[in-house]
Amino acid sequence: MKSYIKLSLYYLVLGCILTISSCGTKKYDALIVTGQSNKSHHWKASHNAVKQIINNTGLFSVDVVISPEQGADMSSFTPDFKSYDVVIIDYDGDPWPNTTQTNFEEYVKNGGGVVVFHGTNNSFPQWEAFNQMTALGGWKGRTEKDGPYVRWENGKIIKDNSPGKGGTHGKKTPFVIDTRAPQHPIMKGLPMKSMHATDELYGKLRGPAENMNVLATAFSNPKTGGTGNHEPILFTVNYGKGRIFHNVLGHVGQDEDMTPYKSAFFIYAMQRGTEWAATGKVTQAIPEDLPNQSSALILPAYKDFTLEDLFRNARKYEIGKSKKYLNLILQRIRNHSTDKDYLEKVEDEMIKLLSADDCTTDAKNFICKEISWLGSPKSISVLKALSKKAETAEMAQFAIRRLQSKN
């Protein structure tokens, strides 16, 4: 009997080792529902970007269900919502069949997670439960009959029942997003002010506006055709036992300009908001590269920069131009100040930059200063080579003296 138990434990441990996910690590199941959008949006581009953004967390297994084309028979469109921890809706089109609507309502009432973003809140103006889940929506004949306008004013939410159409936006432009609930799991650790890349800023959305918690707002500037109000940008909604994360960002039109989806703020919001909707918590670490309030941070392939990415981009630095990539390198160094192995990788990247023929003199002089306190004796040889060139001699000699005195 003891031998049988030992053998069973052996195969259990072996199974854990051989599986893709290690024991104790759960991957959540996410479903993206898409297939239709109005003429201003491009569902094929948007849902593919969101799928990659969510996949990049490593926390989710993501499936996609695509509806019939607009105007086609929708009766067979019956996604199995209950098999998923979170449903991400990227859809604005024909009504779902009554059975599908009922199944979705039951899924959310019983604790299912939901993420809606941008044009999704235009959809289903006649579906009462969906509008309760999203709290706010726009266009499609929405007026005061559908609920109040909502804005942020003097540190709190204002609900405005005045008459008027629901839904507007000015010109696409970058804008600053203000965190309003810094202790919420989705927002905790993110900047109080973040510049978002060029996007549509929805305003004058209206709806039931019940059971909602505003996480972030943005000022809709009248100079670009905005409302002059601080509009809700990110918010959560409770519906039964379910959790809904609503993100009004993420416009992509027929030109397939994916700029909003590469914005660090959008990426982090979608990743953290999806985990919260699925589980009620956020386990993702605070990102190393954070946006600031001056310039949008654009991430490659919808994920964080690698160290190699940062140094490759830093090679183009010239005095008087953006120091974004250099500043991100310094931020990485601060974040890993006690990690000897990581700092050695940083030094290796610095040496590569200083040796590169396609690197500007300004970038080399900047890195000479930083390597002077971070580097080790292995940096000396490249610094000696730079000390023989007039344009880098001063900073290279400074770095050599500092390193020699330190070591």
C-alpha positions as MATLAB code, in Angstrom:
seq = 'MKSYIKLSLYYLVLGCILTISSCGTKKYDALIVTGQSNKSHHWKASHNAVKQIINNTGLFSVDVVISPEQGADMSSFTPDFKSYDVVIIDYDGDPWPNTTQTNFEEYVKNGGGVVVFHGTNNSFPQWEAFNQMTALGGWKGRTEKDGPYVRWENGKIIKDNSPGKGGTHGKKTPFVIDTRAPQHPIMKGLPMKSMHATDELYGKLRGPAENMNVLATAFSNPKTGGTGNHEPILFTVNYGKGRIFHNVLGHVGQDEDMTPYKSAFFIYAMQRGTEWAATGKVTQAIPEDLPNQSSALILPAYKDFTLEDLFRNARKYEIGKSKKYLNLILQRIRNHSTDKDYLEKVEDEMIKLLSADDCTTDAKNFICKEISWLGSPKSISVLKALSKKAETAEMAQFAIRRLQSKN';
ca = [
       0.000    0.000    0.000;
       2.831    2.403    0.918;
       4.545    1.650   -2.373;
       1.317    2.395   -4.247;
       0.952    5.762   -2.458;
       4.563    6.670   -3.177;
       4.131    5.749   -6.827;
       0.936    7.809   -7.064;
       2.694   10.830   -5.564;
       5.570   10.349   -7.987;
       3.252   10.475  -10.998;
       1.382   13.463   -9.554;
       4.627   15.433   -9.208;
       5.806   14.274  -12.641;
       2.510   15.412  -14.147;
       2.978   18.841  -12.610;
       6.458   19.126  -14.073;
       5.332   18.118  -17.535;
       2.336   20.415  -17.784;
       2.671   23.843  -19.351;
       1.465   25.529  -16.182;
       3.218   24.533  -12.986;
       1.219   23.177  -10.044;
      -0.457   25.961   -8.147;
      -0.549   28.272  -11.176;
      -4.029   28.782  -12.586;
      -4.752   30.082  -16.043;
      -8.133   31.741  -16.329;
     -10.412   31.253  -19.299;
     -11.352   34.389  -21.243;
     -13.780   34.700  -24.130;
     -13.750   37.612  -26.585;
     -17.149   38.171  -28.186;
     -16.934   40.120  -31.446;
     -17.971   40.086  -35.098;
     -19.845   43.315  -35.709;
     -19.182   47.031  -35.277;
     -20.513   50.269  -36.687;
     -18.837   51.882  -39.697;
     -16.626   54.046  -37.466;
     -14.944   51.051  -35.831;
     -12.976   48.014  -36.975;
     -13.725   44.930  -34.889;
     -11.217   42.711  -36.708;
      -8.344   44.984  -35.717;
      -9.521   45.779  -32.194;
     -10.290   42.260  -30.996;
      -6.978   40.889  -32.289;
      -5.077   43.603  -30.422;
      -6.977   42.961  -27.202;
      -6.399   39.222  -27.521;
      -2.649   39.811  -27.703;
      -2.730   42.293  -24.824;
      -4.536   39.788  -22.578;
      -2.366   36.866  -23.714;
       0.740   38.844  -22.788;
      -0.193   38.656  -19.094;
       0.388   34.900  -19.098;
      -2.692   34.578  -16.891;
      -5.324   33.740  -19.485;
      -6.277   31.231  -22.115;
      -8.189   33.339  -24.643;
     -10.879   32.118  -27.035;
     -12.747   34.198  -29.617;
     -16.315   33.791  -30.813;
     -17.368   35.709  -33.937;
     -20.988   36.508  -34.611;
     -22.708   36.184  -38.001;
     -22.352   39.201  -40.271;
     -24.607   42.181  -39.715;
     -28.074   41.491  -41.128;
     -27.572   37.702  -41.159;
     -29.503   35.144  -39.129;
     -28.392   35.477  -35.480;
     -30.400   32.543  -34.129;
     -27.361   30.239  -33.995;
     -25.250   32.739  -32.056;
     -25.213   31.115  -28.619;
     -21.783   31.408  -26.936;
     -21.195   29.207  -23.890;
     -20.550   32.038  -21.426;
     -20.623   29.849  -18.326;
     -17.421   28.050  -19.351;
     -15.383   31.235  -18.896;
     -14.069   33.298  -16.001;
     -14.386   36.536  -17.951;
     -16.129   37.633  -21.142;
     -14.603   40.547  -23.088;
     -17.128   42.185  -25.393;
     -15.967   43.978  -28.541;
     -19.290   44.194  -30.316;
     -21.731   46.791  -31.621;
     -24.290   45.347  -33.987;
     -27.454   43.307  -34.300;
     -29.286   42.237  -31.129;
     -28.362   38.865  -29.706;
     -31.073   36.203  -29.636;
     -33.311   36.291  -26.542;
     -31.849   33.004  -25.303;
     -28.318   34.366  -25.594;
     -29.283   37.528  -23.730;
     -30.868   35.480  -20.934;
     -27.825   33.190  -20.699;
     -25.518   36.189  -20.487;
     -27.595   37.827  -17.765;
     -27.553   34.609  -15.730;
     -23.796   34.256  -16.257;
     -23.140   37.715  -14.832;
     -25.692   37.462  -11.995;
     -24.008   34.249  -10.870;
     -20.551   35.814  -10.671;
     -19.197   35.953  -14.207;
     -16.696   38.676  -15.074;
     -17.214   41.103  -17.953;
     -15.012   43.631  -19.752;
     -16.517   46.155  -22.176;
     -14.550   48.820  -24.004;
     -15.061   51.762  -26.340;
     -17.745   51.175  -29.008;
     -19.271   48.274  -27.082;
     -21.095   50.819  -24.930;
     -22.903   52.050  -28.070;
     -24.635   48.705  -28.443;
     -27.987   47.254  -27.311;
     -29.869   50.435  -26.322;
     -33.080   48.414  -25.781;
     -31.499   45.682  -23.617;
     -32.187   46.883  -20.079;
     -29.946   44.424  -18.255;
     -26.976   45.116  -20.536;
     -27.315   48.856  -19.929;
     -27.362   48.196  -16.191;
     -24.166   46.178  -16.560;
     -22.362   48.862  -18.553;
     -23.842   51.750  -16.456;
     -23.217   54.273  -19.261;
     -23.568   54.210  -23.031;
     -23.770   56.497  -26.023;
     -25.507   57.139  -29.332;
     -28.219   54.821  -30.751;
     -31.018   57.178  -29.654;
     -29.959   57.431  -26.012;
     -31.448   60.457  -24.239;
     -32.616   61.429  -20.743;
     -35.055   58.495  -20.906;
     -32.031   56.181  -20.549;
     -30.546   57.847  -17.476;
     -28.349   60.767  -16.418;
     -25.134   62.176  -17.777;
     -22.228   61.469  -15.420;
     -19.178   63.687  -14.843;
     -16.515   64.235  -12.209;
     -16.708   67.577  -10.453;
     -15.160   68.894   -7.226;
     -13.870   65.502   -6.186;
     -17.051   63.521   -6.723;
     -19.425   62.101   -9.308;
     -22.243   64.339  -10.497;
     -25.336   62.823  -12.103;
     -27.077   65.264  -14.438;
     -30.634   64.525  -15.554;
     -30.893   67.421  -18.000;
     -32.301   66.511  -21.439;
     -30.084   65.812  -24.421;
     -28.554   63.124  -26.592;
     -26.152   60.613  -25.100;
     -22.687   60.277  -26.599;
     -20.195   62.659  -28.160;
     -16.478   63.059  -28.727;
     -14.178   65.741  -30.081;
     -11.160   65.340  -32.341;
      -8.815   62.461  -31.670;
      -5.993   63.755  -29.514;
      -3.661   62.685  -26.699;
      -5.049   63.488  -23.248;
      -4.169   63.144  -19.578;
      -6.036   60.574  -17.513;
      -6.541   61.277  -13.803;
      -6.669   58.389  -11.348;
      -9.654   58.843   -9.003;
      -9.518   55.591   -7.026;
      -5.802   54.973   -6.388;
      -6.386   52.158   -3.893;
      -8.584   50.080   -6.183;
      -6.736   46.895   -7.286;
      -6.877   47.926  -10.954;
      -5.310   51.347  -10.303;
      -3.049   50.674   -7.327;
       0.536   51.618   -8.180;
      -0.326   53.360  -11.440;
       0.434   57.096  -11.760;
      -2.079   59.669  -10.550;
      -1.756   61.317  -13.972;
      -0.998   59.416  -17.187;
      -0.823   60.700  -20.751;
      -2.807   58.477  -23.096;
      -1.983   58.290  -26.797;
      -4.175   59.825  -29.504;
      -7.686   58.454  -29.083;
     -11.358   59.402  -28.980;
     -12.456   60.778  -25.622;
     -16.084   59.822  -25.155;
     -18.248   62.369  -23.385;
     -21.863   62.868  -22.322;
     -22.460   59.158  -21.972;
     -25.665   58.388  -20.156;
     -27.360   55.356  -18.675;
     -28.614   53.880  -15.396;
     -25.291   54.839  -13.724;
     -26.023   52.531  -10.791;
     -23.578   50.468   -8.727;
     -20.629   52.092  -10.507;
     -17.239   53.069   -9.108;
     -15.276   55.592  -11.165;
     -11.567   54.708  -11.296;
     -10.277   57.350  -13.733;
     -11.456   60.426  -15.623;
     -10.139   62.729  -18.348;
     -10.812   66.373  -19.128;
     -12.624   66.728  -22.448;
     -11.086   69.922  -23.793;
     -13.470   72.302  -25.616;
     -10.517   73.401  -27.780;
     -10.620   70.001  -29.497;
     -14.415   69.809  -29.602;
     -14.831   68.310  -26.138;
     -17.481   68.835  -23.480;
     -15.483   70.905  -21.001;
     -16.124   68.224  -18.366;
     -14.036   65.593  -16.610;
     -15.522   62.485  -18.205;
     -15.475   58.942  -16.747;
     -12.848   56.848  -18.520;
     -12.515   53.701  -16.405;
     -15.141   52.418  -14.002;
     -16.410   49.202  -12.469;
     -20.004   48.066  -12.116;
     -21.598   45.408   -9.916;
     -24.468   43.354  -11.313;
     -25.671   40.532   -9.105;
     -22.505   38.663   -8.097;
     -20.765   39.697  -11.311;
     -17.969   42.224  -11.799;
     -17.876   44.489  -14.850;
     -14.883   46.571  -15.939;
     -15.800   49.362  -18.376;
     -13.043   51.116  -20.352;
     -14.240   53.793  -22.788;
     -10.834   53.989  -24.533;
      -9.701   52.114  -27.637;
     -10.838   53.630  -30.914;
      -9.644   51.971  -34.107;
     -11.298   52.942  -37.375;
     -11.149   51.630  -40.894;
      -7.650   53.110  -41.255;
      -6.506   50.520  -38.689;
      -4.506   53.088  -36.715;
      -3.671   51.034  -33.619;
      -2.061   53.874  -31.657;
      -4.504   53.742  -28.702;
      -3.839   50.016  -28.248;
      -0.087   50.565  -27.977;
      -0.534   53.183  -25.259;
       0.834   51.911  -21.948;
      -2.181   53.228  -20.054;
      -4.652   51.340  -22.247;
      -2.608   48.131  -22.086;
      -2.204   48.178  -18.317;
      -5.862   49.092  -17.784;
      -7.073   46.218  -19.962;
      -4.709   43.676  -18.436;
      -5.418   44.633  -14.837;
      -9.126   45.241  -15.423;
      -9.567   41.829  -17.049;
      -7.900   40.039  -14.141;
     -10.041   41.961  -11.658;
     -13.228   41.137  -13.566;
     -12.267   37.451  -13.611;
     -11.126   37.125  -10.002;
     -11.893   40.231   -7.953;
      -8.193   40.927   -7.442;
      -5.064   41.917   -9.359;
      -1.888   39.876   -8.889;
       0.090   41.490  -11.723;
       3.186   43.371  -10.619;
       3.286   47.131  -11.059;
       4.712   47.646  -14.560;
       8.321   48.774  -14.774;
       7.594   51.280  -17.535;
       4.925   53.754  -16.460;
       3.432   56.627  -18.447;
       3.837   60.196  -17.211;
       1.591   63.222  -17.655;
       3.753   64.856  -20.334;
       4.013   62.283  -23.106;
       2.262   59.031  -23.950;
       4.286   55.863  -23.510;
       3.960   53.647  -26.593;
       4.827   49.996  -25.997;
       5.975   47.651  -28.784;
       3.746   44.707  -29.705;
       1.364   45.631  -26.858;
       3.842   44.561  -24.161;
       6.587   46.004  -21.957;
       9.900   47.037  -23.456;
      12.709   44.549  -23.071;
      16.023   45.902  -21.840;
      17.339   45.428  -25.372;
      14.430   47.485  -26.760;
      15.234   50.390  -24.461;
      18.915   50.507  -25.329;
      18.248   50.121  -29.035;
      15.925   53.139  -28.961;
      18.256   55.086  -26.660;
      20.960   55.027  -29.347;
      19.054   57.758  -31.216;
      19.093   60.277  -28.351;
      20.121   63.854  -29.110;
      20.320   66.747  -26.646;
      17.148   68.812  -26.744;
      14.996   65.878  -27.785;
      13.019   63.375  -25.713;
      14.953   61.430  -23.065;
      12.107   58.927  -22.750;
      14.156   55.795  -23.363;
      17.074   56.965  -21.270;
      14.689   57.785  -18.443;
      13.096   54.350  -18.732;
      16.562   52.783  -18.479;
      17.235   54.770  -15.309;
      13.864   53.681  -13.941;
      14.757   50.044  -14.595;
      18.029   50.549  -12.740;
      16.187   52.025   -9.746;
      13.680   49.166   -9.768;
      16.484   46.581   -9.728;
      19.003   48.447   -7.573;
      19.605   45.386   -5.342;
      19.606   42.790   -8.135;
      23.261   42.167   -9.009;
      22.497   39.886  -11.971;
      20.106   42.409  -13.532;
      22.579   45.270  -13.112;
      25.230   43.167  -14.862;
      22.825   42.833  -17.811;
      22.377   46.605  -17.789;
      26.135   47.095  -17.873;
      26.422   44.667  -20.798;
      23.801   46.679  -22.711;
      25.656   49.899  -21.886;
      28.869   48.455  -23.285;
      27.039   47.413  -26.480;
      25.639   50.928  -26.863;
      29.041   52.559  -26.307;
      30.539   50.219  -28.932;
      27.807   50.769  -31.533;
      28.558   52.659  -34.741;
      24.913   53.726  -35.110;
      24.770   55.433  -31.709;
      24.757   59.224  -31.344;
      27.514   61.044  -29.496;
      24.945   62.483  -27.078;
      23.708   59.011  -26.160;
      27.262   57.767  -25.595;
      28.135   60.711  -23.360;
      24.965   60.189  -21.329;
      25.707   56.490  -20.832;
      29.348   57.213  -19.950;
      28.069   59.189  -16.969;
      25.787   56.371  -15.845;
      28.309   53.580  -16.351;
      30.793   55.542  -14.237;
      28.942   54.576  -11.064;
      27.180   51.368  -12.163;
      29.967   49.713  -14.147;
      32.779   47.303  -13.331;
      36.336   46.891  -14.640;
      34.987   45.171  -17.777;
      33.727   48.579  -18.960;
      37.193   50.129  -18.964;
      38.284   48.892  -22.393;
      35.351   50.455  -24.298;
      35.753   53.674  -22.317;
      39.443   53.856  -23.226;
      38.508   53.598  -26.904;
      36.024   56.459  -26.475;
      38.587   58.541  -24.600;
      40.639   58.754  -27.802;
      37.782   60.445  -29.703;
      37.401   64.187  -29.262;
      33.594   64.174  -29.012;
      33.479   61.559  -26.214;
      36.892   62.027  -24.573;
      35.786   64.165  -21.616;
      32.949   61.925  -20.407;
      34.884   58.710  -21.120;
      37.871   59.912  -19.087;
      35.519   60.973  -16.284;
      33.995   57.483  -16.239;
      37.398   55.774  -16.240;
      38.628   57.850  -13.284;
      35.466   57.155  -11.313;
      35.520   53.424  -12.002;
      39.210   53.124  -11.135;
      38.703   54.960   -7.846;
      35.728   52.735   -7.018;
      37.457   49.470   -7.858;
];
